[in-house]
């Protein structure tokens, strides 16, 4: 059971990273560290809700 929970947490965190990757990639060399942190902080709530976005996409296709 612990293994399944660990796997779900790992998949969730990878998904958050995938959602935040465009923000980080776009700001990595072009701005200051505070700009990067601010943009990541603004994008974080939507990135944390990525399972809901995937669910809505799957449900709307059916």
PDB file of N, CA, C and O in Angstrom:
ATOM      1  N   UNK A   1       0.824  -1.196   0.000  1.00  0.00           N
ATOM      2  CA  UNK A   1       0.000   0.000   0.000  1.00  0.00           C
ATOM      3  C   UNK A   1       0.866   1.258   0.000  1.00  0.00           C
ATOM      4  O   UNK A   1       0.558   2.239  -0.676  1.00  0.00           O
ATOM      5  N   UNK A   2       1.956   1.211   0.770  1.00  0.00           N
ATOM      6  CA  UNK A   2       2.854   2.361   0.805  1.00  0.00           C
ATOM      7  C   UNK A   2       3.474   2.618  -0.558  1.00  0.00           C
ATOM      8  O   UNK A   2       3.707   3.764  -0.941  1.00  0.00           O
ATOM      9  N   UNK A   3       3.736   1.546  -1.279  1.00  0.00           N
ATOM     10  CA  UNK A   3       4.324   1.685  -2.606  1.00  0.00           C
ATOM     11  C   UNK A   3       3.386   2.387  -3.572  1.00  0.00           C
ATOM     12  O   UNK A   3       3.823   3.217  -4.369  1.00  0.00           O
ATOM     13  N   UNK A   4       2.097   2.061  -3.508  1.00  0.00           N
ATOM     14  CA  UNK A   4       1.117   2.695  -4.386  1.00  0.00           C
ATOM     15  C   UNK A   4       0.990   4.182  -4.062  1.00  0.00           C
ATOM     16  O   UNK A   4       0.938   5.017  -4.965  1.00  0.00           O
ATOM     17  N   UNK A   5       0.940   4.507  -2.777  1.00  0.00           N
ATOM     18  CA  UNK A   5       0.848   5.911  -2.366  1.00  0.00           C
ATOM     19  C   UNK A   5       2.099   6.670  -2.798  1.00  0.00           C
ATOM     20  O   UNK A   5       2.008   7.800  -3.279  1.00  0.00           O
ATOM     21  N   UNK A   6       3.247   6.057  -2.630  1.00  0.00           N
ATOM     22  CA  UNK A   6       4.499   6.696  -3.057  1.00  0.00           C
ATOM     23  C   UNK A   6       4.506   6.937  -4.559  1.00  0.00           C
ATOM     24  O   UNK A   6       4.927   7.998  -5.018  1.00  0.00           O
ATOM     25  N   UNK A   7       4.043   5.959  -5.322  1.00  0.00           N
ATOM     26  CA  UNK A   7       3.997   6.099  -6.771  1.00  0.00           C
ATOM     27  C   UNK A   7       3.046   7.217  -7.186  1.00  0.00           C
ATOM     28  O   UNK A   7       3.362   7.991  -8.089  1.00  0.00           O
ATOM     29  N   UNK A   8       1.889   7.311  -6.541  1.00  0.00           N
ATOM     30  CA  UNK A   8       0.942   8.377  -6.850  1.00  0.00           C
ATOM     31  C   UNK A   8       1.515   9.753  -6.534  1.00  0.00           C
ATOM     32  O   UNK A   8       1.314  10.700  -7.295  1.00  0.00           O
ATOM     33  N   UNK A   9       2.219   9.866  -5.430  1.00  0.00           N
ATOM     34  CA  UNK A   9       2.836  11.144  -5.059  1.00  0.00           C
ATOM     35  C   UNK A   9       3.911  11.528  -6.063  1.00  0.00           C
ATOM     36  O   UNK A   9       4.014  12.692  -6.450  1.00  0.00           O
ATOM     37  N   UNK A  10       4.709  10.559  -6.486  1.00  0.00           N
ATOM     38  CA  UNK A  10       5.768  10.826  -7.464  1.00  0.00           C
ATOM     39  C   UNK A  10       5.162  11.272  -8.786  1.00  0.00           C
ATOM     40  O   UNK A  10       5.640  12.233  -9.387  1.00  0.00           O
ATOM     41  N   UNK A  11       4.120  10.593  -9.250  1.00  0.00           N
ATOM     42  CA  UNK A  11       3.463  10.970 -10.506  1.00  0.00           C
ATOM     43  C   UNK A  11       2.860  12.369 -10.385  1.00  0.00           C
ATOM     44  O   UNK A  11       2.948  13.159 -11.325  1.00  0.00           O
ATOM     45  N   UNK A  12       2.256  12.682  -9.253  1.00  0.00           N
ATOM     46  CA  UNK A  12       1.672  14.006  -9.038  1.00  0.00           C
ATOM     47  C   UNK A  12       2.748  15.094  -9.107  1.00  0.00           C
ATOM     48  O   UNK A  12       2.558  16.119  -9.762  1.00  0.00           O
ATOM     49  N   UNK A  13       3.869  14.868  -8.433  1.00  0.00           N
ATOM     50  CA  UNK A  13       4.929  15.874  -8.421  1.00  0.00           C
ATOM     51  C   UNK A  13       5.582  16.023  -9.795  1.00  0.00           C
ATOM     52  O   UNK A  13       5.980  17.126 -10.172  1.00  0.00           O
ATOM     53  N   UNK A  14       5.695  14.936 -10.538  1.00  0.00           N
ATOM     54  CA  UNK A  14       6.212  15.037 -11.902  1.00  0.00           C
ATOM     55  C   UNK A  14       5.257  15.862 -12.755  1.00  0.00           C
ATOM     56  O   UNK A  14       5.695  16.682 -13.563  1.00  0.00           O
ATOM     57  N   UNK A  15       3.957  15.649 -12.582  1.00  0.00           N
ATOM     58  CA  UNK A  15       2.967  16.441 -13.312  1.00  0.00           C
ATOM     59  C   UNK A  15       3.057  17.919 -12.985  1.00  0.00           C
ATOM     60  O   UNK A  15       2.924  18.760 -13.874  1.00  0.00           O
ATOM     61  N   UNK A  16       3.280  18.242 -11.732  1.00  0.00           N
ATOM     62  CA  UNK A  16       3.454  19.651 -11.341  1.00  0.00           C
ATOM     63  C   UNK A  16       4.688  20.222 -12.025  1.00  0.00           C
ATOM     64  O   UNK A  16       4.673  21.356 -12.505  1.00  0.00           O
ATOM     65  N   UNK A  17       5.743  19.441 -12.067  1.00  0.00           N
ATOM     66  CA  UNK A  17       6.959  19.898 -12.748  1.00  0.00           C
ATOM     67  C   UNK A  17       6.751  20.117 -14.230  1.00  0.00           C
ATOM     68  O   UNK A  17       7.274  21.075 -14.799  1.00  0.00           O
ATOM     69  N   UNK A  18       5.993  19.238 -14.856  1.00  0.00           N
ATOM     70  CA  UNK A  18       5.700  19.385 -16.283  1.00  0.00           C
ATOM     71  C   UNK A  18       4.867  20.642 -16.524  1.00  0.00           C
ATOM     72  O   UNK A  18       5.091  21.356 -17.502  1.00  0.00           O
ATOM     73  N   UNK A  19       3.920  20.913 -15.653  1.00  0.00           N
ATOM     74  CA  UNK A  19       3.096  22.117 -15.802  1.00  0.00           C
ATOM     75  C   UNK A  19       3.911  23.397 -15.583  1.00  0.00           C
ATOM     76  O   UNK A  19       3.634  24.416 -16.215  1.00  0.00           O
ATOM     77  N   UNK A  20       4.900  23.356 -14.707  1.00  0.00           N
ATOM     78  CA  UNK A  20       5.702  24.552 -14.418  1.00  0.00           C
ATOM     79  C   UNK A  20       6.884  24.726 -15.373  1.00  0.00           C
ATOM     80  O   UNK A  20       7.491  25.796 -15.409  1.00  0.00           O
ATOM     81  N   UNK A  21       7.213  23.705 -16.135  1.00  0.00           N
ATOM     82  CA  UNK A  21       8.391  23.751 -17.004  1.00  0.00           C
ATOM     83  C   UNK A  21       8.364  24.923 -17.995  1.00  0.00           C
ATOM     84  O   UNK A  21       9.385  25.595 -18.146  1.00  0.00           O
ATOM     85  N   UNK A  22       7.246  25.196 -18.676  1.00  0.00           N
ATOM     86  CA  UNK A  22       7.273  26.337 -19.612  1.00  0.00           C
ATOM     87  C   UNK A  22       7.537  27.680 -18.924  1.00  0.00           C
ATOM     88  O   UNK A  22       8.199  28.551 -19.488  1.00  0.00           O
ATOM     89  N   UNK A  23       7.027  27.840 -17.728  1.00  0.00           N
ATOM     90  CA  UNK A  23       7.251  29.091 -16.991  1.00  0.00           C
ATOM     91  C   UNK A  23       8.723  29.233 -16.640  1.00  0.00           C
ATOM     92  O   UNK A  23       9.315  30.296 -16.826  1.00  0.00           O
ATOM     93  N   UNK A  24       9.303  28.168 -16.137  1.00  0.00           N
ATOM     94  CA  UNK A  24      10.719  28.207 -15.747  1.00  0.00           C
ATOM     95  C   UNK A  24      11.602  28.366 -16.975  1.00  0.00           C
ATOM     96  O   UNK A  24      12.553  29.147 -16.951  1.00  0.00           O
ATOM     97  N   UNK A  25      11.308  27.647 -18.039  1.00  0.00           N
ATOM     98  CA  UNK A  25      12.110  27.713 -19.242  1.00  0.00           C
ATOM     99  C   UNK A  25      12.072  29.110 -19.858  1.00  0.00           C
ATOM    100  O   UNK A  25      13.091  29.611 -20.334  1.00  0.00           O
ATOM    101  N   UNK A  26      10.917  29.725 -19.849  1.00  0.00           N
ATOM    102  CA  UNK A  26      10.794  31.052 -20.429  1.00  0.00           C
ATOM    103  C   UNK A  26      11.494  32.138 -19.636  1.00  0.00           C
ATOM    104  O   UNK A  26      11.933  33.137 -20.206  1.00  0.00           O
ATOM    105  N   UNK A  27      11.602  31.961 -18.346  1.00  0.00           N
ATOM    106  CA  UNK A  27      12.181  32.994 -17.495  1.00  0.00           C
ATOM    107  C   UNK A  27      13.601  32.694 -17.032  1.00  0.00           C
ATOM    108  O   UNK A  27      14.211  33.524 -16.359  1.00  0.00           O
ATOM    109  N   UNK A  28      14.136  31.537 -17.373  1.00  0.00           N
ATOM    110  CA  UNK A  28      15.414  31.104 -16.809  1.00  0.00           C
ATOM    111  C   UNK A  28      16.535  32.085 -17.132  1.00  0.00           C
ATOM    112  O   UNK A  28      17.280  32.475 -16.233  1.00  0.00           O
ATOM    113  N   UNK A  29      16.675  32.490 -18.382  1.00  0.00           N
ATOM    114  CA  UNK A  29      17.783  33.359 -18.782  1.00  0.00           C
ATOM    115  C   UNK A  29      17.363  34.800 -19.023  1.00  0.00           C
ATOM    116  O   UNK A  29      18.223  35.668 -19.174  1.00  0.00           O
ATOM    117  N   UNK A  30      16.074  35.075 -19.064  1.00  0.00           N
ATOM    118  CA  UNK A  30      15.654  36.405 -19.483  1.00  0.00           C
ATOM    119  C   UNK A  30      15.361  37.375 -18.343  1.00  0.00           C
ATOM    120  O   UNK A  30      15.240  38.576 -18.583  1.00  0.00           O
ATOM    121  N   UNK A  31      15.245  36.895 -17.136  1.00  0.00           N
ATOM    122  CA  UNK A  31      14.870  37.800 -16.054  1.00  0.00           C
ATOM    123  C   UNK A  31      15.695  37.558 -14.805  1.00  0.00           C
ATOM    124  O   UNK A  31      16.644  36.774 -14.793  1.00  0.00           O
ATOM    125  N   UNK A  32      15.302  38.254 -13.768  1.00  0.00           N
ATOM    126  CA  UNK A  32      15.986  38.093 -12.491  1.00  0.00           C
ATOM    127  C   UNK A  32      15.385  36.913 -11.728  1.00  0.00           C
ATOM    128  O   UNK A  32      14.339  36.378 -12.098  1.00  0.00           O
ATOM    129  N   UNK A  33      16.054  36.535 -10.686  1.00  0.00           N
ATOM    130  CA  UNK A  33      15.577  35.424  -9.869  1.00  0.00           C
ATOM    131  C   UNK A  33      14.240  35.771  -9.210  1.00  0.00           C
ATOM    132  O   UNK A  33      13.389  34.897  -9.045  1.00  0.00           O
ATOM    133  N   UNK A  34      14.053  37.010  -8.840  1.00  0.00           N
ATOM    134  CA  UNK A  34      12.789  37.397  -8.217  1.00  0.00           C
ATOM    135  C   UNK A  34      11.640  37.352  -9.229  1.00  0.00           C
ATOM    136  O   UNK A  34      10.515  37.003  -8.873  1.00  0.00           O
ATOM    137  N   UNK A  35      11.922  37.705 -10.495  1.00  0.00           N
ATOM    138  CA  UNK A  35      10.897  37.572 -11.541  1.00  0.00           C
ATOM    139  C   UNK A  35      10.523  36.119 -11.745  1.00  0.00           C
ATOM    140  O   UNK A  35       9.345  35.786 -11.873  1.00  0.00           O
ATOM    141  N   UNK A  36      11.519  35.256 -11.775  1.00  0.00           N
ATOM    142  CA  UNK A  36      11.275  33.824 -11.935  1.00  0.00           C
ATOM    143  C   UNK A  36      10.440  33.293 -10.781  1.00  0.00           C
ATOM    144  O   UNK A  36       9.475  32.561 -10.999  1.00  0.00           O
ATOM    145  N   UNK A  37      10.799  33.651  -9.567  1.00  0.00           N
ATOM    146  CA  UNK A  37      10.059  33.184  -8.394  1.00  0.00           C
ATOM    147  C   UNK A  37       8.626  33.710  -8.405  1.00  0.00           C
ATOM    148  O   UNK A  37       7.695  32.987  -8.048  1.00  0.00           O
ATOM    149  N   UNK A  38       8.450  34.953  -8.808  1.00  0.00           N
ATOM    150  CA  UNK A  38       7.104  35.518  -8.876  1.00  0.00           C
ATOM    151  C   UNK A  38       6.242  34.821  -9.917  1.00  0.00           C
ATOM    152  O   UNK A  38       5.067  34.549  -9.669  1.00  0.00           O
ATOM    153  N   UNK A  39       6.810  34.534 -11.072  1.00  0.00           N
ATOM    154  CA  UNK A  39       6.050  33.852 -12.118  1.00  0.00           C
ATOM    155  C   UNK A  39       5.726  32.414 -11.729  1.00  0.00           C
ATOM    156  O   UNK A  39       4.638  31.922 -12.029  1.00  0.00           O
ATOM    157  N   UNK A  40       6.650  31.745 -11.072  1.00  0.00           N
ATOM    158  CA  UNK A  40       6.380  30.387 -10.600  1.00  0.00           C
ATOM    159  C   UNK A  40       5.294  30.421  -9.530  1.00  0.00           C
ATOM    160  O   UNK A  40       4.413  29.562  -9.517  1.00  0.00           O
ATOM    161  N   UNK A  41       5.348  31.392  -8.644  1.00  0.00           N
ATOM    162  CA  UNK A  41       4.324  31.501  -7.600  1.00  0.00           C
ATOM    163  C   UNK A  41       2.942  31.765  -8.196  1.00  0.00           C
ATOM    164  O   UNK A  41       1.942  31.266  -7.682  1.00  0.00           O
ATOM    165  N   UNK A  42       2.879  32.548  -9.279  1.00  0.00           N
ATOM    166  CA  UNK A  42       1.592  32.805  -9.932  1.00  0.00           C
ATOM    167  C   UNK A  42       1.077  31.571 -10.664  1.00  0.00           C
ATOM    168  O   UNK A  42      -0.134  31.356 -10.723  1.00  0.00           O
ATOM    169  N   UNK A  43       1.966  30.760 -11.221  1.00  0.00           N
ATOM    170  CA  UNK A  43       1.571  29.579 -11.990  1.00  0.00           C
ATOM    171  C   UNK A  43       1.349  28.352 -11.109  1.00  0.00           C
ATOM    172  O   UNK A  43       0.771  27.366 -11.565  1.00  0.00           O
ATOM    173  N   UNK A  44       1.793  28.397  -9.869  1.00  0.00           N
ATOM    174  CA  UNK A  44       1.732  27.226  -8.998  1.00  0.00           C
ATOM    175  C   UNK A  44       0.316  26.725  -8.712  1.00  0.00           C
ATOM    176  O   UNK A  44       0.106  25.513  -8.768  1.00  0.00           O
ATOM    177  N   UNK A  45      -0.666  27.573  -8.409  1.00  0.00           N
ATOM    178  CA  UNK A  45      -2.009  27.030  -8.133  1.00  0.00           C
ATOM    179  C   UNK A  45      -2.593  26.236  -9.305  1.00  0.00           C
ATOM    180  O   UNK A  45      -3.204  25.185  -9.108  1.00  0.00           O
ATOM    181  N   UNK A  46      -2.401  26.744 -10.515  1.00  0.00           N
ATOM    182  CA  UNK A  46      -2.900  26.020 -11.681  1.00  0.00           C
ATOM    183  C   UNK A  46      -2.109  24.733 -11.910  1.00  0.00           C
ATOM    184  O   UNK A  46      -2.668  23.721 -12.334  1.00  0.00           O
ATOM    185  N   UNK A  47      -0.821  24.775 -11.631  1.00  0.00           N
ATOM    186  CA  UNK A  47       0.006  23.574 -11.799  1.00  0.00           C
ATOM    187  C   UNK A  47      -0.375  22.501 -10.787  1.00  0.00           C
ATOM    188  O   UNK A  47      -0.349  21.313 -11.107  1.00  0.00           O
ATOM    189  N   UNK A  48      -0.724  22.903  -9.581  1.00  0.00           N
ATOM    190  CA  UNK A  48      -1.116  21.930  -8.566  1.00  0.00           C
ATOM    191  C   UNK A  48      -2.464  21.284  -8.877  1.00  0.00           C
ATOM    192  O   UNK A  48      -2.770  20.208  -8.363  1.00  0.00           O
ATOM    193  N   UNK A  49      -3.262  21.929  -9.709  1.00  0.00           N
ATOM    194  CA  UNK A  49      -4.576  21.402 -10.062  1.00  0.00           C
ATOM    195  C   UNK A  49      -4.568  20.659 -11.392  1.00  0.00           C
ATOM    196  O   UNK A  49      -5.622  20.496 -12.006  1.00  0.00           O
ATOM    197  N   UNK A  50      -3.402  20.204 -11.850  1.00  0.00           N
ATOM    198  CA  UNK A  50      -3.332  19.532 -13.144  1.00  0.00           C
ATOM    199  C   UNK A  50      -4.193  18.276 -13.225  1.00  0.00           C
ATOM    200  O   UNK A  50      -4.694  17.991 -14.313  1.00  0.00           O
ATOM    201  N   UNK A  51      -4.404  17.502 -12.158  1.00  0.00           N
ATOM    202  CA  UNK A  51      -5.276  16.329 -12.313  1.00  0.00           C
ATOM    203  C   UNK A  51      -6.717  16.706 -12.677  1.00  0.00           C
ATOM    204  O   UNK A  51      -7.375  15.968 -13.411  1.00  0.00           O
ATOM    205  N   UNK A  52      -7.209  17.824 -12.184  1.00  0.00           N
ATOM    206  CA  UNK A  52      -8.567  18.257 -12.519  1.00  0.00           C
ATOM    207  C   UNK A  52      -8.664  18.631 -13.991  1.00  0.00           C
ATOM    208  O   UNK A  52      -9.670  18.342 -14.640  1.00  0.00           O
ATOM    209  N   UNK A  53      -7.635  19.266 -14.518  1.00  0.00           N
ATOM    210  CA  UNK A  53      -7.633  19.634 -15.931  1.00  0.00           C
ATOM    211  C   UNK A  53      -7.615  18.379 -16.813  1.00  0.00           C
ATOM    212  O   UNK A  53      -8.307  18.320 -17.830  1.00  0.00           O
ATOM    213  N   UNK A  54      -6.834  17.397 -16.425  1.00  0.00           N
ATOM    214  CA  UNK A  54      -6.796  16.129 -17.178  1.00  0.00           C
ATOM    215  C   UNK A  54      -8.139  15.425 -17.092  1.00  0.00           C
ATOM    216  O   UNK A  54      -8.617  14.882 -18.088  1.00  0.00           O
ATOM    217  N   UNK A  55      -8.745  15.426 -15.932  1.00  0.00           N
ATOM    218  CA  UNK A  55     -10.049  14.784 -15.756  1.00  0.00           C
ATOM    219  C   UNK A  55     -11.107  15.445 -16.648  1.00  0.00           C
ATOM    220  O   UNK A  55     -11.881  14.755 -17.311  1.00  0.00           O
ATOM    221  N   UNK A  56     -11.138  16.782 -16.662  1.00  0.00           N
ATOM    222  CA  UNK A  56     -12.118  17.476 -17.484  1.00  0.00           C
ATOM    223  C   UNK A  56     -11.888  17.198 -18.970  1.00  0.00           C
ATOM    224  O   UNK A  56     -12.846  17.085 -19.734  1.00  0.00           O
ATOM    225  N   UNK A  57     -10.642  17.091 -19.376  1.00  0.00           N
ATOM    226  CA  UNK A  57     -10.338  16.778 -20.773  1.00  0.00           C
ATOM    227  C   UNK A  57     -10.833  15.396 -21.142  1.00  0.00           C
ATOM    228  O   UNK A  57     -11.404  15.206 -22.216  1.00  0.00           O
ATOM    229  N   UNK A  58     -10.620  14.432 -20.264  1.00  0.00           N
ATOM    230  CA  UNK A  58     -11.046  13.054 -20.534  1.00  0.00           C
ATOM    231  C   UNK A  58     -12.565  12.959 -20.544  1.00  0.00           C
ATOM    232  O   UNK A  58     -13.128  12.285 -21.406  1.00  0.00           O
ATOM    233  N   UNK A  59     -13.233  13.613 -19.617  1.00  0.00           N
ATOM    234  CA  UNK A  59     -14.686  13.549 -19.536  1.00  0.00           C
ATOM    235  C   UNK A  59     -15.342  14.227 -20.737  1.00  0.00           C
ATOM    236  O   UNK A  59     -16.347  13.736 -21.251  1.00  0.00           O
ATOM    237  N   UNK A  60     -14.782  15.350 -21.185  1.00  0.00           N
ATOM    238  CA  UNK A  60     -15.375  16.073 -22.303  1.00  0.00           C
ATOM    239  C   UNK A  60     -15.202  15.328 -23.624  1.00  0.00           C
ATOM    240  O   UNK A  60     -16.001  15.524 -24.540  1.00  0.00           O
ATOM    241  N   UNK A  61     -14.187  14.483 -23.745  1.00  0.00           N
ATOM    242  CA  UNK A  61     -13.996  13.708 -24.962  1.00  0.00           C
ATOM    243  C   UNK A  61     -14.949  12.531 -25.044  1.00  0.00           C
ATOM    244  O   UNK A  61     -15.249  12.045 -26.135  1.00  0.00           O
ATOM    245  N   UNK A  62     -15.424  12.072 -23.897  1.00  0.00           N
ATOM    246  CA  UNK A  62     -16.287  10.879 -23.892  1.00  0.00           C
ATOM    247  C   UNK A  62     -17.703  11.176 -24.294  1.00  0.00           C
ATOM    248  O   UNK A  62     -18.536  10.270 -24.335  1.00  0.00           O
TER     249      UNK A  62
END
